[in-house]
């Protein structure tokens, strides 16, 4: 479990094709502290397992399921990916509950710089439309963001503060870029409960 509060943008050290998938190596830098093999790291919004660790370099194996729903095939050595170590019991929850299960790829529609701030407009994939609400939470490239405005067609805006633009990769985005998105986890549970009640022929009161 994660919060969507990105710790840093990690440098991609290597990308290697392996049978049935891809191996991604990242330089975690100071975030390598306390990390061991088998630990989970949120990488650009996707929960990945550390399968190798040498100094600050961490290796991750990506299955076809992961590759089909993400843009990791676009990663090249020298590029940056947002990372967050998993939430520990007792940690402050500064963002929202993020599972690290990417629902699909969205698109950057527009980027409007407003002095030190920036207004981003995104088009959401159909898989998360049900979980978007004005002033609700959404995860983009692993970053917990608040939906400022939402249109019926799934286009929405978020306002980014200077800290987010500096700490994450979102400040480098431009119109047309693809981004990994995850809908609000609590919204998914609400939908599941409603569907289960409907299947049982019960009404909500």
RAVEN-V303643 format. One record per residue. N is the residue number from 1. OMEGA is omega in radians with two decimals (none if undefined). Layout:
# RAVEN-V303643
n: (N/N)
omega: (OMEGA/OMEGA)
This chain:
# RAVEN-V303643
n: (1/2/3/4/5/6/7/8/9/10/11/12/13/14/15/16/17/18/19/20/21/22/23/24/25/26/27/28/29/30/31/32/33/34/35/36/37/38/39/40/41/42/43/44/45/46/47/48/49/50/51/52/53/54/55/56/57/58/59/60/61/62/63/64/65/66/67/68/69/70/71/72/73/74/75/76/77/78/79/80/81/82/83/84/85/86/87/88/89/90/91/92/93/94/95/96/97/98/99/100/101/102/103/104/105/106/107/108/109/110/111/112/113/114/115/116/117/118/119/120/121/122/123/124/125/126/127/128/129/130/131/132/133/134/135/136/137/138/139/140/141/142/143/144/145/146/147/148/149/150/151/152/153/154/155/156/157/158/159/160/161/162/163/164/165/166/167/168/169/170/171/172/173/174/175/176/177/178/179/180/181/182/183/184/185/186/187/188/189/190/191/192/193/194/195/196/197/198/199/200/201/202/203/204/205)
omega: (-3.10/-3.09/-3.06/3.05/-3.05/3.13/3.10/3.01/-3.06/-3.13/3.04/-3.12/-3.12/3.05/-3.03/3.04/3.06/3.14/3.09/-3.12/-3.03/3.03/-3.10/3.10/-3.12/2.99/-3.07/-3.11/-3.14/3.13/3.07/-3.14/3.11/-3.12/3.10/3.09/-3.12/3.12/3.11/3.06/3.05/-3.10/-3.11/3.09/-3.13/3.10/-3.13/-3.10/3.09/-3.13/3.10/-3.12/3.10/-3.02/3.12/-3.13/-3.12/3.12/-3.13/3.05/-3.10/3.13/3.10/3.10/3.11/-3.10/-3.14/-3.06/-3.09/3.10/-3.09/3.08/3.11/-3.10/3.10/3.09/-3.12/3.09/-3.08/3.09/3.13/3.09/3.05/3.04/-3.04/-3.12/3.07/3.10/-3.13/3.10/3.03/3.11/-3.05/-3.12/3.03/-3.12/3.14/-3.09/-3.07/3.08/-3.09/-3.14/-3.13/-3.11/3.03/-3.09/3.03/3.14/-3.11/3.06/-3.13/3.11/3.13/-3.02/-3.11/-3.12/3.10/3.08/-3.13/3.05/-3.09/2.96/-3.06/3.02/-3.08/-3.05/-3.09/-3.08/-3.12/-3.03/3.10/3.07/3.09/-3.11/3.07/-3.07/3.04/3.11/3.12/-3.11/3.11/-3.09/3.08/-3.10/3.12/3.11/3.14/3.10/-3.09/3.08/-3.14/-3.10/3.09/3.04/-3.09/-3.13/3.02/3.10/-3.09/3.12/-3.12/-3.14/3.13/-3.13/-3.11/-3.01/-3.02/3.13/-3.06/3.14/-3.13/-3.08/3.05/-3.11/3.14/-3.13/3.06/-3.13/3.13/-3.07/3.02/3.09/-3.11/-3.09/-3.13/3.09/3.12/3.13/3.10/3.13/-3.13/3.12/3.12/3.13/-3.14/3.11/3.14/3.14/3.12/3.13/-3.14/3.07/3.05/3.11/none)
